Amino acid sequence: MKTLYDKLWEEHHVTQLDSGESLLYIDRHYLHEVTSPQAFEGLIKKNLKPWRLNANIATPDHNVPTTRGNNFNSESITDEISKIQVVELDKNCNKFGIKQFDIESNKQGIVHVIGPELGFTIPGMTIVCGDSHTSTHGALGCLAMGIGTSEVEHVLATQCLKVSKLKNMNVRFEGEVDEHVSSKDIVLYLIGQIGTAGGTGYAIEFSGSYISSISVEGRMTICNMAIEAGAKVGLIAPDNKTIEYVKSKSFLDDDTFNHAKEYWKTLKSDDDAKFDKEITIDVSKIKPQVTWGTSPEMVLNYDESIPTVFDTKDENKKNVELARDYMGIENETKLSDLTFDKVFIGSCTNSRIEDLRQAAEIVKGKTIASNISEAIVVPGSGLVKEQAENEGLDKVFTDAGFIWRDPGCSMCLGMNPDQLKPYERCASTSNRNFEGRQGYLGRTHLMSPIMAAYTAINGTIGDPDEI
Amino acid sequence: MKSNSEGLIIDGVVAYIDRDNIDTDQIIPTEYLKSIKKFGFEDYLFDGWRYKDDGKLGITKDQRVIDENFILNKNPFNESKILLTRDNFGCGSSREHAVWALRDFGIKAVIASSFGDIFYNNSFKNGVLPIKLEKKEIDFLFDQTQQKVLELSINLQKKEINCGEKTISFHVDKHLIDRIIYGLDDVDITLKEKDKIFDFERTRIEERPWIFK
């Protein structure tokens, strides 16, 4: 009768408060430099300490430059304001004794990449972080969600989150996809169908034969973008693939691991579980997806025409007009008519080793188009970077004219020096095409690593099968 | 906010932005998230729409090129305490800075047909009241803004919006609005349950030891 979300909720339910809200016990809390300083300040003002130190794992990712090279430390950051924030994280972690993979560590990286990769995210956990893409960790069967800074302070102080229960949605992906269609395309397609508010108020469980068929990393891409469909929680029941993945990253001894494994196998929705909403999508018809506008729901098949106000319903005309204007779409009728300036391969959505392998496969032996002024690859973590270099992927990219960078969030949000200039058009594997997201007046088109790599080589959007 | 015999009231001129999906990157761009403070974000609210140039943390309003056409730059909307908008306001990034910017500007209530979940939650922790209304009521209010400078009076206890000829009721969970009315602190409330948390944790360490390694 219960969904996976129901089970995880009950498992962590400490008590119900007079207000009707519940206290949920938090197993893992990830911290980064941007949303934590005010929380630590609050903790200090109240004269409190972190409730359970080893629940917390920190790393700097949003502000860090990606051209660090060797012997770089927090003090080396040239943007004085960014430096203050990264140094502040160092100070707070040292003060309270929180484990940090700092800017000098070879394990530093995007918080949602390093968590699973270092074995800190394991099935059945509740996980929070002051970052909306915390939903990523749901791919391993966790109840994971982004929180605000007040809640970061609350979790540090009490090891609990004060919340009301979400509704349950099941999105079933059935069928097999074409060769150059990846999990990024599947989740973008879903957002196009249900809209960026379609999942608001829900925890979305992703299931179906397609989900079973893909890797754990592919599943992370899907859960990562649940928030772009409005759902702060996205989750997938752990299966043998999950357990193998976790085993390969685990620091647990064999006895503990095997004990845990028996429990993890119970983490799935019951056959007769009741969902408040159910959607089934046939993935076999989905083509590579590319966004054209300023919301992730403004997404099309790569070969489709861009909407105009004339072919849009009244209620949406204004949104289309504003988006076309911002994106500088004038006479172009199709996505393939647009000329690109930059390419960004990275972000917590698509910077894991499989993403880089898929992109490298496309660019191998080719050269980026003359209209592309800069194409950068930013691995999600120090370990991803190392693995890619061991496989020679860095060489494949640099031979083609890409720049190979150090790990961080980078141009996903342009908080570090990696930013678009005004009016530049970027093919990006990140998760948000909001106005100014990648830099002031910059224009972002979201797509998969395969399509971004293709766009780098071709200069425009097209059919990746043709390469 | 002021108090009268009928309860707590937020009133005044309504500023309005007629678009869906206003994400928290629009409410406050990433650049300003470099601040390590919890206050001082008023000049950066809707930065990309309010100014005609690119800003930096620390550069104040008087050093910027102001877009006179943007509603919050126009009198009397530059002093509005109420913001009217459409669907899915505050979607996207979890940045609480978005609420801090609204609060610091002086916005005390945002009226929309829906809100991003994380933004909605963050609002109550900072004294900003998000009010969800039906789309037809939002349409009605937008129509009003086209006819006159709309003034509203919002009664927090009664959960009512008064706009002269009409009164619109809204729903908000009692425990959420109480946080605004009484300025409650979540950490203090939760720490009253300290013993229950300790008991829960002790059991969990026994049953699921791998979590605590």
Chai-1 contact restraints between the chains, C-beta under 6 A:
chainA,res_idxA,chainB,res_idxB,connection_type,confidence,min_distance_angstrom,max_distance_angstrom,comment,restraint_id
A,V14,B,K196,contact,1.0,0.0,6.0,A-B,restraint_1
A,V14,B,I197,contact,1.0,0.0,6.0,A-B,restraint_2
A,V14,B,F200,contact,1.0,0.0,6.0,A-B,restraint_3
A,T15,B,E193,contact,1.0,0.0,6.0,A-B,restraint_4
A,T15,B,K196,contact,1.0,0.0,6.0,A-B,restraint_5
A,S19,B,H175,contact,1.0,0.0,6.0,A-B,restraint_6
A,G20,B,H175,contact,1.0,0.0,6.0,A-B,restraint_7
A,E21,B,H175,contact,1.0,0.0,6.0,A-B,restraint_8
A,Y25,B,F200,contact,1.0,0.0,6.0,A-B,restraint_9
A,D27,B,I211,contact,1.0,0.0,6.0,A-B,restraint_10
A,V34,B,L33,contact,1.0,0.0,6.0,A-B,restraint_11
A,P37,B,I36,contact,1.0,0.0,6.0,A-B,restraint_12
A,Q38,B,K38,contact,1.0,0.0,6.0,A-B,restraint_13
A,I81,B,K34,contact,1.0,0.0,6.0,A-B,restraint_14
A,I81,B,L57,contact,1.0,0.0,6.0,A-B,restraint_15
A,S82,B,K34,contact,1.0,0.0,6.0,A-B,restraint_16
A,Q85,B,K34,contact,1.0,0.0,6.0,A-B,restraint_17
A,Q85,B,I36,contact,1.0,0.0,6.0,A-B,restraint_18
A,E88,B,I36,contact,1.0,0.0,6.0,A-B,restraint_19
A,D131,B,S94,contact,1.0,0.0,6.0,A-B,restraint_20
A,S132,B,S93,contact,1.0,0.0,6.0,A-B,restraint_21
A,S132,B,S94,contact,1.0,0.0,6.0,A-B,restraint_22
A,G146,B,S94,contact,1.0,0.0,6.0,A-B,restraint_23
A,G146,B,I118,contact,1.0,0.0,6.0,A-B,restraint_24
A,G148,B,S94,contact,1.0,0.0,6.0,A-B,restraint_25
A,G148,B,E96,contact,1.0,0.0,6.0,A-B,restraint_26
A,G148,B,N122,contact,1.0,0.0,6.0,A-B,restraint_27
A,T149,B,E96,contact,1.0,0.0,6.0,A-B,restraint_28
A,S150,B,K125,contact,1.0,0.0,6.0,A-B,restraint_29
A,H154,B,D186,contact,1.0,0.0,6.0,A-B,restraint_30
A,H154,B,V187,contact,1.0,0.0,6.0,A-B,restraint_31
A,A157,B,V187,contact,1.0,0.0,6.0,A-B,restraint_32
A,T158,B,T190,contact,1.0,0.0,6.0,A-B,restraint_33
A,C160,B,T190,contact,1.0,0.0,6.0,A-B,restraint_34
A,C160,B,I197,contact,1.0,0.0,6.0,A-B,restraint_35
A,K162,B,D186,contact,1.0,0.0,6.0,A-B,restraint_36
A,T196,B,N21,contact,1.0,0.0,6.0,A-B,restraint_37
A,T196,B,N88,contact,1.0,0.0,6.0,A-B,restraint_38
A,T196,B,C91,contact,1.0,0.0,6.0,A-B,restraint_39
A,A197,B,N88,contact,1.0,0.0,6.0,A-B,restraint_40
A,A197,B,S114,contact,1.0,0.0,6.0,A-B,restraint_41
A,T200,B,D117,contact,1.0,0.0,6.0,A-B,restraint_42
A,K232,B,D117,contact,1.0,0.0,6.0,A-B,restraint_43
A,K232,B,I118,contact,1.0,0.0,6.0,A-B,restraint_44
A,L252,B,W210,contact,1.0,0.0,6.0,A-B,restraint_45
A,L252,B,K213,contact,1.0,0.0,6.0,A-B,restraint_46
A,T256,B,W210,contact,1.0,0.0,6.0,A-B,restraint_47
A,A260,B,W210,contact,1.0,0.0,6.0,A-B,restraint_48
A,S295,B,N21,contact,1.0,0.0,6.0,A-B,restraint_49
A,N319,B,D20,contact,1.0,0.0,6.0,A-B,restraint_50
A,L413,B,T30,contact,1.0,0.0,6.0,A-B,restraint_51
A,M415,B,T30,contact,1.0,0.0,6.0,A-B,restraint_52
A,F434,B,D23,contact,1.0,0.0,6.0,A-B,restraint_53
A,F434,B,D25,contact,1.0,0.0,6.0,A-B,restraint_54
A,E435,B,G48,contact,1.0,0.0,6.0,A-B,restraint_55
A,G436,B,P29,contact,1.0,0.0,6.0,A-B,restraint_56
A,G436,B,G48,contact,1.0,0.0,6.0,A-B,restraint_57
A,R437,B,D25,contact,1.0,0.0,6.0,A-B,restraint_58
A,Y440,B,D54,contact,1.0,0.0,6.0,A-B,restraint_59
